[in-house]
Amino acid sequence: MPLELEASAWSGEGTFTQFLIDQLREVDGVRFVRVEDAPATRSDADYNFISNELYVGFATTERQERIKRFGLLPGIRTVADKAMTLQGLEAALTGIEGVGAPDYGDEGMLQYLRAERIIPPYQTRGYKLVEMVRIYEVGTPRRS
């Protein structure tokens, strides 16, 4: 199944964010990505700070499981198992050249931080571009 991308809340800023989205298209088990601008984005004379958030949904596989209802009656229920976890996604992204291991990761989030110096043509001073991308799993509680 192709990756479903929802980018209506994203301004399109961030080359690393776009690169991550392109790489997520190639990762098996990822079915949905929603990208949003984070409220931490700001700009100043000497630097630009871009912050984006990616919410990733994983594919599921269904299996039948035998159960006993009320401890007596046999039955069957359908259980949906995720094809990948956030830790599995971390391992997959670590193996991709240009992405690598996250700068920070825990059980609910992966965070990448990239910085580069931009010198526009015909200018003597450039500015520093800092891009932070956080990856969450869809359906997890929002952090404050």
Order of alpha helices (4+ residues) and beta strands (2+ residues): beta-alpha-beta-beta-beta-beta-beta-alpha-beta-beta-beta
